Structure formats: C-alpha cells, structure tokens
Amino acid sequence: MVTVVNSKADVLKASQALAVNLNAAKGLQEVMKTNLGPRGTLKMLVGGAGQIKITKDGVVLLSEMQIQHPTASMIARAATAQDEMTGDGTTTSVMFIGELMKLAEGCLAEGLHPRLIAEGFDLAREEMVKFLDEFKVAVPNALNDRERLVCVARTALRTKIAPIMADPMAEVVVDAVRCIKKPDQVLDLNMVEVLHMKNKLTSDTRLIKGLVMDHGARHPDMPKRLENCYILTCNVSLEYERSEVSAGFFYNSAEQRDKLVESERKFTDEKVRKIVELKRKVCTEENKKTFVVINQKGIDPPSLEMLAHEGIIALRRAKRRNMERLPLAVGGTAVNSVDDLDVDDLGEADVVYEQTLEDEKYTFIEGVKNPFSCTILIQGSTDHSIAQMKDATRDGLRAVQNTIEDEALVPGAGAFEVAGHVRLEQFKKTVTGKPRLGVELFGKALLTVPKTLLENSGVDMQEKLIGIISERESKGTPVGISLATGDPIDPTMEGIWDNYIVKKQMLALAPVLAQQLLLVDEVIRAGKSSSG
C-alpha cells in the first residue's frame, strides 16, 4: 500500500478520530459542569511558584488551566472568544458542546452518518435563533430602569461570588455604568477605573464617584487633605531638561556659571510661576478654594518646593489613562501648555486627600459635580479574594453594558433552555428524514443547563426536571428553576435575567463547533521529522 503521509506522522482514522474528539469534549464538560450557577463549586488553581487562585469563573479556569489536548484547547478557545465578545457564557458553551457530542455518540455508534446529524443541528439552531427573538423581553430605555439593571448584574455576579458580596456589588456596577454613560454616545467601560487596595475586607468594596490614583504627592510639606478644590490637569514638563543636541558651555568665572544655572532654571520656574499666579487669582480668602495640580510629566524638587510653599497638592507622572478620565470626572480640560491658563480649564472637587498603606500612597478625588468617569475601589485581605472580585466586577459591568446595548433580556434560571427544549419537541414533528434525529439531540442537549443547575443544588434531578418541563408545556410562560427547592418558578417575578446577546452568541458558536468536531474523520499529528 502506498502512503502519502510521512511515516513518522500519527494518524487517527474515522472511529478513532471521533472517539478522541468526543472524549475531549466530554472531559472538559465534566471539569466545568460543577461550576455552573450560584450553587456551583469552586476550583483551586495552583501555579508553578505556588500562587493560588480560587475561582468558579469559566473564562478564568479555561485561560489558566494548561490544556494539552488539541481538541479540548480548541473548545476552550471558542468559549474564551464567547467571553471576549459578551463577557459571560463560557461554562454554558463548554457544557453545551460536550452534551451535543455526548448525545451524538449514541447515534453514530448505530451507524448514522455525522453529516445527517450536522444537518439536524443546523435546522434546530435556526429554529432556536428565531425562538430566542420571540422569547426575549424588550427593555426600552434600559439605562433609566435601575432596578432591572441591578437584577441582571446580580444574576451575573451570583454565579461568580457569594451572594453576600454579589448583592452590594450589583448596585456598585450598575451605578458605575449609569455614571459614565453619555447621551447618544457608545458606552466605554474603560472610563470605570477598577483599583484594588490590600486592605480591610472584600465587603468594603465601594464605588467612588470621582477618581482614585495609585500614587501620592512627592513633597513632605504638601497638605495631605484639601477641601473645596480646583483641579488643574496638565501634560507639561515642570523639570529641568537637558538640551536634545549635545551642547557644551564655557565660562571664565563663578559668576558666569551661576548666571548659566539661573537662566537654565528660569525657563522651568516661569512655568511654575504661571500656575502659582493662576492659583492666587482663583483661590481667594472669600471663596476658601484650594488648588491641586495633576501632571502627566515630571515635576522636579525645586518646582515641588515652590508649589508646596503655596499649599498646592501636586502629583507627577500620572498614568495616561487617568489623564483621560480626570477631565471627565472633575470637569475642565487637560492642558498642554501653561500659557493663557484660565478658570475654565480647571475642574472642581469637594475633597482631595491622600491615604497611605505601608509603602503605597493613594490619592482620592471625591465629591465631583456630574462625573462621566468613576472608580470601583476593590478592597480585600488576600490576593486571591481581590482577583476573584476583579473578575466578577468585570463580568458584572459587561452584563449591564449588554443590557443597555441590546435593549432586551432573556428570563434566566434555565427558562430559555427548558422553553427551547419544548419548542424543538414540537418542531421535530415537521422535520422529515434522518436530520430529525439531530433536532431531537439538540433539544435534549439544551437540557444540560437545567439538569446541571438541579444537580449542583443537590435535589432529585429527574423528578424535578420532569415537573419543570410539564409546567412549561401546560402554561406556556417562562419557567425557571428554584435552586433552593428545585421547584418551578417564574424568573421574571424573581428578578432572574440573562443577557440576550450571551444566549445568541452561544447558539451561534457551540453547535457550529460541535458539527465541525463530529465531521472530523482523520486526525494527523504533524508528520515532519525534526531532523529536516
């Protein structure tokens, strides 16, 4: 027999190739399924140097785990892409792919061609996308419906962190998004600074309608706290700079040298004087105003001395992202030159103060009038609890953003999956031929979410699931699962909502990948020899 593949290549033929893909999908599903829902368990990831991460967030698990198997890593990448697009739904995607593969295995063993199953999946997916548009609940002007947004954030956060922390955090992320949303402009989540301090407890995490910067004033004589402040945001070098070309200076006497040094300083001192003059002009005894300078470039010690003498707080080398956020938070404009400074260039804040934690200094700018930028200050005593809160906060912000952009929600608690299963049971009667089996498998695979939610809640899964499906069939209204008892509930009344875009993305992504894996009939491991 003549072979065209290098003799060193590993080749898996039809049934073996399928078995490899099926086992990878089922293996990854087994790892992830215990994480699903508010009652899911946690995973502990230990790094090579002993760093610990405790999480139940699907995307963190998939990106941190070292997955060797090529098919498993392909599924993991697809689920991670889902998170990048929508901010949620990774665990559900992995489980759905795994379940589609697992159910297809039985039919394939009986000799059904994978292409026919794939056709059935296609028909079912198109039907489910149509059904999703019927099932969603429109939320016009979502930004003003704070209560609904809090429900969405709470549903997303409870699957990542404990309810005692998720409930206050839901309000924090909703208020943060409502703070930064500008009318008729796209929502930019970068305007929410997420800063952490290793201090106190995670329950002390709070929203600051203003800005927190992770550095402080650089002069010991500067005040630590100022109230009723004007804030100048600038990108001006206030330090002595060498000339860009190599230049040499010759002088005959000490007087000439002193003159040279003085003229070199004069250029920088002039700029500082202009800032001081502006401060004297706008801060009078009558208005009791104080002055703060935040500069993106450097401020040298003599300049700091001059500013401290005037009672000004000056921060140097502020991060670029903070320079974008500052004018949005406090008002005013960021200036690139100290010429023609005016009171209109200044922002305002009620209080600016500095807090020191060991060697770290933090500057708080609070009490701003109508901010379009804010800070979520995450506090916690351990690194892993802070990391967990940061991941959850990111997901909560995305959930609120998705709701505002979609102007629609889907009832949660497994309601869509149960309703989709009932819909496909009806739809399959209209499908003729073998693809009907693919539609049937798709409908059964949708039930993996409610099944797992019930399993993770520790209730009798079979009995409760049958009860929930029959409830949906008889009433025709959204029916979800109560995780406390496993009984049917109305998620719209309980305030359990999922994002429309997350479900839509899952339907677009998971079945397509499952089809591709089922249609693989040969796996060839690169057959090039290393010698050349």
N, C-alpha and C positions, 0 to 999 in steps of 0.2 A: 504493500500500500504506500502510495506517495503522500507525504505530509508537507504542507506548505508552511507550517508553523515551526519555528525553531525548536529543536529537541529539548532545549532547557526550559521551555515555557510550561507553566501549569495550566492545563485546560480542563474545565469542568463542563461536561456535556449536559444536555437538556434537563433530566430529572435532578441531577446533582446541582446544577446551577440554580434551579428553582428552590431546591432544599436550602441552599446556602442563603439565598435572599430571604426566604420565609423565616429561617431561624434568626437571622439578624434583626428583622422587623419585630418578631415576637420577643426576642431577648431585650431589645430596647424598650418595648412596651411594658414588659414585666418590671423593669427598673423604674419606669416613670409613673406607673399607674397608681402606686401608693401615695403619690404626692398630690393627686387631684382633689381640688375642693378645700373648703375651710377645715374639714376634718382629716385632711391628708397628713401623712407623717413627714418628718424632716430627714434630710440626708446630710451626712457629715463628710466633708471633703478634706483630706489631709494632703498638704503639698509636700514636695521633696524635702524642704527645710523644716517641716513640722508645722507649717502655718495651717490654721483650722478655719474652715468656712462651714457654717451650718445654714442650710437653705432648703426651701421647697419650691423655689422658683425654677421652672423648667429651663429657661434660657441660660441661667447661671450654671445649672447642672450640665447641660449639653456642651457649653463652651469650656467648662473647667475639667470635665472628665476626659481622660485620654482614651479615645475610642480607636482601637486598632482596625476593626473590621471595616472594609471599604464600603459595604452596603449600609452598615449601621451609621458610618460617618456621613454618608450621603443623606440619609434620613435626618440626621442631626442638623446638617447644614440647611436643609429645606425648612425645618422647624425654626431654626435660628433666623432664617430670612423672614419667616412669618412674624417673628417678634420685632425685627427691624422695621418692617412695614407698618405694623399695627400696635406693637407694644404688649401683646398678650397672645395666648392661644397656642403656646409651644407644646405643652403637655397634651392638650387635646389632639393636636395634629399628629403627634407621635403615636398616640393610642389609636387614633382612627386608622392610620396607615397599617399599624400592627394588626388591628382587628380585621380589616379588609383582606389582608394577606392570609391571616389565620383561617378565615371562613372560606376563602378561595381554595385553600389546600385540599379540603374535602372533595370539592367538585373536580379539581384537577386529578386527584387520585382515582376518580371514577372515569377518567378519560375525556373529560370536557376540554375543548381547546381554549387556551388562555385568551385568544383573540375574541371569542364569544363573550367571555366574562367581561373583558375590557369594554366591549360594545354596550353591555348591560350597565356597567358603571357610568358610561357616557350619558346614556339615556336618563339614569337616576340622577346624575349630577345636574343636568339641565333642568329636570323637574324640581329639584331641591332649590336651585337658584331662583326659579320662578316663585316657589312656595315661600322662600325667605322674604321676598319683596311683599308678599301678601301678609306674612306673619308679623313683620316689623311694626312698631308703633311709632308714628311720626311725632317728633318733638320740635315744633317750630319755635324759634327764638329760645333755644336751649340755655343761652347764657344767663337769662333772667330767671330761669327755673332752678334756683339754688338747691331746693330740696331734692329734685330729681337727680341733679348732678352729684350730690352727696351720696345718694343711693348707688349710683354707678360706681363711684370711687370706692365706696365701702365694699361692694361686691368684689371688685378687683383686688382690694387690699387684704380682705379677709382670707383670700387664698394664698397670701404670701406671709402674713404676720398674724400674731394672736389678736383676737377681736378686741381685747382691752386696749391695744395700741392702734388697731386699724380704724376704730370709730373716730377718735380725735384726729388721726392723720387724714381721714377722708375730708374732714372740714378744712384742714390746712391746705390740701392740694387744690380743692375747689376754690377757696378764697385766693390762692396764688394765681390760678389761671384767670379768674374773673378780674384780678387786679391788673394783669398785663395785657388783657385783650383790648386792642384799639379798634374803634368802629371802622368797618369797611377795610380792615387790613388782615392779612393772614396771621394766624397765631404763631408766635415764635417762642418756643419753650426755653430757648437759651437765655431769655430775659428773666428766668427764675434761677437765681444762684442757689445751688444746693451745697451748703457748707457744713462741715462736721467739726464738733469740738469734743475731745475726750474728757467728758466732764458730766457729773450728775447721772441721771437715768434716761433711758430712751423715752420714757413717758414725758420728759421735759422738752421734747422736740416742739418747736413752735414756728409760727410764721411771723416774719418781721417785715412790715410794710415800709421798706427802706432798704438799706444795704449793710452787709457785714463784710468787712475786709480782713484778710488774714495777716495783717501787719499793722504796726502802730507808728506813732511819732518817733523821730530819731534824735530828739534832743531832750535831755533830762529836765530842762526848765520849762518845757511846754506844758500847758494845762492838760490835765487828764480828762476833764469834762467841761464842755461848754454848752450853754443853752441859748435858744433863740439865735441860730447861726445863719450866716450867709456862707455859701459853699462855692469856691472857685475851682472849676475842673479845668486843668490845663495840661498841655503837652509841650512844655517849654523847658529847655535846659537851664537850670539855675546853678550850674557849677562851672568852675574854671576849665576851659577846654584848650588842649594843645592845637596848634595850627596843623592843618592837614598836610601841608608840604613841609619838608624838613627845613627848618629855618634856624639860623644862628644869630645871636645878638652880641655885639661887642660894646663894652663900656669902659671908661677910663677911671671912674671913681665910684665910691659907695653911693653918692647922691644919685648918679645916673642909674645905678642898679635899683635903688629904691623907687625912682620915678617909673622905671620899666615895670616893676612889680605892681605899683599902684595903678598904672594905666591898664595892665592886664586884668586886675580885679575890677576896675571901674566899669568895664563892659557888663560883667555879671551883676555887680552891685546896683547898676542903673535899673536892671530888670526887677530886682527885688524891691527897690525903692518905689517903683511904679505900683507894685502890688500893695506895699505898705500905704502909699498915698490913697489908693482906692479904699483900703480898709478904714483909714481915718475919715474919708469922705462919707462912707455909708454907715459906719458904726459910730454913733454919737452917744453922749450921756443920756439924751432924751429917749432914744429908741431902744437902748440897752442891748443892741445887737452885738454878736461876736463873729469871728471870722475863721474859716477853715480853708486851707489850700490842699488840693489833692492833685499831685503831678505824676504824669506817666514817666517823665525822665528824672534825672538825678537832681538833688539839692545838696550842695557841699556845706561843710561845717560853718564857714563864716556866714553863708546865707541863712542857714538854720538859726544861727545866733541872732541875726537881725530880726527874723520872724518871731522867734521865741520872746525877744525883748518887747515885741508889740502884743504879746499874748495870743498869737495865732497858732493853731494846731496845723502842722504841715506834714503831709505824708508823701514820701517819694517812691518812685518806681512802682506805681500801682499797675496791676495787670491790665492788659489791653481790653479784655472782656469787661472788666469793671468800669473802664473809661466809657464804654458804650452804654453800660447800664446806668451810670451815675446821672447823666442829664435826664434820662427817662424817669429816674426815681425822684430826684430833688428839683428838677426843672433847670432853667438856664441853658447855656450852651458850652460845649468844650472848646476852649480857645487854643490856638497855636502860636499866639503872639501876645505880648503884654502891652502892646501899643493900643491906644484907643479903648481901654477897658471901661466898661460901663456897668451900671447896676443891673441892666437887663441880662448881662452874661452870667449873673450869679443865680445859683439855686438856693433853696431855703430848707432848713430842717429845725425841728424843735430842740433836739438834743443830739450831740455828738460826744461819745465817751469811749474810753479805752478799757479793755479788760485783759488782765494778764493771767495766763495759765502756764505755770512753770516757765519755760523759756519763750513760749509763744505769746504774741500780742495780737489782740483782735480789736478792730475799731468798729463801733456800732453807729450807724446813722439812722436815727428814728424820728418819727413824728413828721413825716413829709406830707404835703398837702394832697396832691392827686397823683400818686405814683403809677407808672407803667412798667415798673420793674420791682422785684421784691426778693427776699431771701428766705429759704426754708433752712432753719438752723437745726441740724440733727445733733442731738447730744446722746451720749452713751458711755458706759464704763469700760466696754471691751471692744476690740477691733471688729470681731465678728458680728456683734449686735449692731454696730454702726453700719457695716457693709450690708447687712440684711435690711436695715431701714432705708439705706440709699437705693437699693434695688427696688424695694417696694414703692418708694416715693416716685421713682422714675415711671413705674408701671401705672401708678395712680394718676400722674399728670397726663400720661398718654391716653388713659381711659376717658378722662374729662375732655381732652382735646378732640378725640374721635367723636364723642357725642355732639360737641359743638359743630364739628365739620360735617358729620353725616346728617344731623338733624333727625336722627332716628335711633331707636333702641330695640333690642330683642328681649322678651321676657326670659329670665335666667332660670337657675336651679334645674337644668336639664329639660326645660319645657320645649325648646325648639327641637331637640333630638327626639323626644317622645312624639311630638306632633309630626315630625318628618317621617318617623317610622310608620305611623298610622297612615299618613298620606301615601307613602310608597306601597303599602299593603293594598291600597285601592288602585294605585297607578299600575301595578304589575299586571292587573287583570286586562289592561288594554294593550300589553306588550305581547307579541306573538313570537314563537320560536325560542331558541336557547338563550338569547340575551335576557329573557325574563328571569333566569336564574341569577344573572349579575345584578339585576334590580333588587331581587329578593335579598341577596347578600348585602347590598349597600344598605337596605333598610335595617337589616339585623345589626350591621356594623355601627350604625348610628346609636344603637342602644348601649354601646360600650360606655358612654359618658354617664347616663343614669345608673347603669349597673355598678360602675366603679364608685360613684358617689355613695350608693347604698352600701357597698362592700366596706368602704372606708369609714362609714358611720357605725358599722358593727351591728346591722339589723339583718333580718332574714331577706336576702336579696330577691329570690324567686317570687315569693309570695307578694312582697311589696311592689315589685315591678309589674306583675300582672294586674294588680289593683290600680296602679297609675295609668297603665295603657287602657284599661277598660273605662276608667274615669274620662280619659281624653276622647275615647270613641263615643261615649254616651253624651258628654256635654259639649264637646267641640270648642271649649275655651282653653287658653293656655294652662297646662297642668304641670307643676314642678314638684320637686321632692323636698319634704321637710327633713333636714339632716338629723334633727333630734329624734324623730319617731319613725321616719321613713314613709309617712303617710302623704297622700296628695295635698298640695297647697296651691293657691293662686299666687304666682310670683309677683304679679303686678300689684297685689294688695300688700305683700310683704316687703315690697321695695327691692326686689332682686332683679337686676337688669344686666344684660350683657351688651357688648358693643356690636352693632350691625356689621361693621367692616371686618371685625375679627372672624365672625361666622362666614362671611362672604369669602374672605381670604382662605379660610380653612377648606371650604368647598372647592375653591379654585386650585388649591395646592395639593392636598392629601390624595384625592382619588387619582390625579394625573400621575403622581409619583408611584402609587401602588400599581397602576396599569403598566407603567414602564418596567417596574421590577418583575411583574408577572410575565411580561413578554420577553424577558431575557432568557435565551436558551443556551448561551455559551458564555462562560467567564474565562478570559485568557489573562493570566498574570504575565506582565511584560516579559517577552522571551528573549530579550537581547542579552548576550553574555557580557559579563563585566570586563572580560579581557579585551574586548574590542569588537 
